[in-house]
């Protein structure tokens, strides 16, 4: 049970662009089986905690995961619940040699929380094969409150070169509270929680809190969404997606634009406006070209020029039934090369 509770800290590695979570892939690309450094929480632990089958990587294929390096990462992190006492990690160095140093294990509120403790030496060599270790978060138990603590990890190569992205410097917050026995525990445990011998609620997977009333969503619901049941976010008006990460735009984003927030479009290169309705190309791009900047068109194969007006592309066999002499058939019409005109581009322009 302690291991299951400790897994709540996986939220610390899940907030960013959902984009950041790496699910298990095929064996060939599996970071656990290749020859480089990896640090992760395995899918069995994640499933025990959240009911979702995935692995959470802090380091993958010798690279620190991008979401941990996001400068806003710490702002997205939730307060670690009081039920969380530790988390188990697995790491391995593979064929290369790496050396680690937990150079920062500090509590800024020592009256509530002692400094974090790791189950291995603070300095040493990352094991070649997968091996588990734990980070303990010891609340003192004599007072309640929210404590701030910091963890620092430096990883170096055999030649003493720091791994890109390290040293990691994470500043986190932990809730500590006293949970006293409740004689009416059996009446108050919610969501199929049960009352143990000490008259304290034991929560099923996906719930926590004194009376198991707090659902857990992995990753955390975004944009003001509420976790209404394990893995299910209730989104506020204007947002959608499993984690409320996507916006809803009252008007469709044009020209390949993407709705990223409520009534907010992210426009591709070459377009702007509330709905990406304006092109930065004063003269429109011809022959299927796409605007990619101020009066800059990206031309399809076979065409060139500032506006893709020069060249000859492959005829559209499905729609073109005419043979253009000096031009390209597009939508059953000849687009003539410079210097030619006519229905079949067979007349030369007089100079």
N, C-alpha and C positions, 0 to 999 in steps of 0.2 A: 504493500500500500504506500509505503514511503517513497518508493521509486516512482509510482504513478503520480503522486503529488509533486515530486520534484520536477517532473517534466513540464510543469507550467511555465518554466523559464524559457521554453522554446519560443515563446512570444518575442523574446528579445532578438531573435534572429529572423523575424518574419515580417517586419513592417515595411517595407518600402514598396515599392512598385511591385507588386505581386510578381512581378517580373523577376524578382530576385529569388524566389523559392525554386530550388532545383529538385524536380521529382526524379525518381530512379529511372534510368534509361537502360538501353541494351547493354549486355555484358561488355562489349567492346569499348564503350564510352563510360563505363561505370568507374568513377574515381576510386572506388575501393579496390579495383583489380588492376589499375594501371600502375606505372612506376613512379608516380610523383606524390607530393605531400597532400594530405586531406585531413580535415577536422570536421566531424559531423555528429548529429544525433540520429540514430538509426530509425528506420520506419516502424519497427515493432514498438519502440517507446512512444513515438508520435501517435501511433494508432491507439495504444493504451490510453493516452491522454485525450485525444481529440476525435478518435474514430476515423481519422483520415490516414490513408496509406501514402506516406512520402518521407523523404529524408531531408533534413535541414543541414545545409553546409555553411560553415563559417569560412572554410578554406577548401577549395576544389581545384584539382589538377595543378597544384602549386600556386594558385592565385587566391587572394582574399576576395570573398564574394562582394560584388559591387554595392549591394545595399548596406553593408556594414561600413563602407567607406563614404556613403552619402553624408555630407556635412549636416543634414537635417535628421540623421538617423535617431539621435538621442531624443529629439523633440517628439518623435512618433511613438516612443516606447511607453507602454503602460506601467503603472506601479506594480511591482511584483507582489502578488497576494501573500497574506500571512501564512497560508497553508503550504507555501513553497519553502522547503528547507534545503534542497540541493538539486543539482542536475548532473546527469552522467553524460560524458562526451566520449567519443571514440576518435582516435587519430592514428595515423601511420605515415611514415616517411617514404616508403617504397624503396626504390633502388638508390636514391640519393641520400646524402647525410645532411640532417638538419639538427640544429641545436636551439633549445628554447630557454626562455628566462621570464618567469612571471615576476616582473620587476615592480609591480604595483598591486597590492592587495590591501586596500585602505577603507576604513569606515569614517565618515565625517560626523557621525552621531553615535559615539561609543556608549552613550548611556542607554541606547536602544538596541544597537546592533554591533556585535563584535566584527573585527576585520574578517573578510572572507578567507576560507581555508581550503587548500587543495589537497587531494589525497595522494599526491606524488611530490617529489622534491621540487622546490621552486626553480631549480636550474638542472639541466641535463640534456640528454639527446632524445629526440623524438624516436620512438620505437619503429623499427623497420616494418613490422607487421601490425595489423590493427590491435589496439589495446585501449581499454577503458580507463577513464579517471573521472573524479567527481570534484565539483566546486560546491563547497558548503557555505550556507548563509545563516550563521548562528544568531538568532534573536536572543537577547538576554532573558526575556520572559518575565521581567519584573515591571515592565511598563509598556504602554502601547504608543504607537506613533509611526511616522514614515521617516526612514533613515536613508541618507544618500551614501553610496559607496562607489568605489572605483576599482576597476581591474585593468591591469596593463600586461600585455604579452608581446615579447620580442622573439622573433624567429630568425635565425641566421643560417646561411649555408656553411659548408665545410670550410670555405675560404673567409668566413667572417662577414659576408655581405648580407645585410638585412633583407628579408623577403619583402618584395614590394607590398606596401600597405601596412607593414608593421614598423615600429611597435603599435599594436592596437591600444587605443585608450578609450575605454568605455566608462561613462559616469551614469550610474543607474540608481533607481529608488526602490526600496524594499519596505513593505508594510509589516510591522510586528504588532501582534495583539495577543492578549491573554484570552484563552478560550476555557471558560469554566463549565463544569458539568451542569446540565439542565435537567431537573427531575421530569420535565414534560417533553423531553427530547423526542420521544416516540410519536408525539402529536405534531411536532413542528418540522421534522425532516421532510423536505419537499423533493419532488422529481425522483421518486423511488430511492431516496437516501434512507439509511437505516441507523438506528440508535445502537451504539455499541455498549459494552459493559460499563464504560466510564461515563455513560450518559452524554456522549458527544456524537453528533451526526457524522456518519461516514458517507461520502458522496459517490455516486456512480460516475462512470467516465463522462467527461464533458461538462461537469458541474462542480462548483466549489462554493465556499462561503460557510458561515456558521450553521446555516440550515439548508445548504445545497440549493440556494435560490439563484445563484449567479451562473449563467451559462457562459461557455467559453467558445469563442470563434477564432479560427486559425486561418489566415492571419486576422488581426484585429479589424473590426468594422471601421470603414473610413468615412470621411465627410459627414460626421454626426450620426452615422447609422448605429442602431442598437442590436446587440446580440440577443435574440429572443429564444433561441435554442441552440444546442451545440452545432457549430458550423453554419448557422443560418442568421443572416443579417437582415434587419428591417430597415429599409432605406428611407431617408427623408425625401420630400417632394423635390424632383429635379435630378435624382441620382438613381442609378441602377447597377446591376452586377452582383456577383456572389458576395463581394465585400464592399459594395456601394462605391466601387472605385470609378465607375463610369458615369458620365453625365447624360442628361436627357435634354435635347435641344428642341424647342418648340418649332423651329424651322430647320429643315435639313441643311447640313453642311454641304456646300457645293465644291466642285472641282477636286474631289478626292479629300476634302477636309474631314477631320475626325472630331466627334463630339467628346470632349474630355472633362468638362465640368458643366454645371447647369447653364444652358444657353451660351456656352463658350466653345467655339470651334478652334481646333489646331489646324492651321492651314499648311498645305505643302509649299515647297519652294515655288516662288513665282506668283503666289496669290495672297490676297489680304482682304480684310473686311470682316464684319461681324459673322458672316456666314461664308467667308472665302469667296465672295461673289465677284471680286475685282481682280483682274489680271494685271501684273506688272509689265506685261508686254503691250505697249500702245498699239502696235500692229499685231494682229493675232497670228499665231503659229499655223502654218499650212501643213497639209499632207500628214495629219495625225501627230504633229509635233506638240510638245508640252512646254509650257512656260516654266522656266526654272530660275528666273531672276529678272532684273530690270532689262527688258528688251533682249532677253537671252532665251532662245528656244532649244530644247533637247529634241533632236530630230530622229525619226525612225531610220532603220537601215535603208540605205539607198538615197537618202536626201541630205542636203546640206544647205548652208546659207543662214543668215541671221534669223530668218523666219521659215526655214525649211522649204524654201520655194524652188530650190535647185535640185535636180536629180531625177532619178527614175526608180521607183520601187517595184516590187513584184505585183503583178496585176491580181486583183481580187477575182479569182476564177468563178466564184459563186455568184457574183453580181455583174461582172463585165462580159459583154458579148461582142464588143467591138475591138478592132485592132488599131491602136494608136500608132501612127507612123513615127512621130518624134515627140512622144509624151507618155504619160502613164494613165491607164484607165482606173478611175476611182468612182465607185457607185455608178457604173455605166456611163461615165463622162470622161473625156480626155482632158487631162491636165498637161498643157503643153510645156515643152522646154523653152527656155529663153530663145527668141528669134523665130519661133514657129507659132502658127495659129490655125484656126479652123476646127471643124467637128472632129476630124481625125488627126489634127496637128500636121497636116500635110502641106500647108502653105507657108512659105518663108516670108518673114517680115521684111518689108523693103527698107533699106537704110537710106 
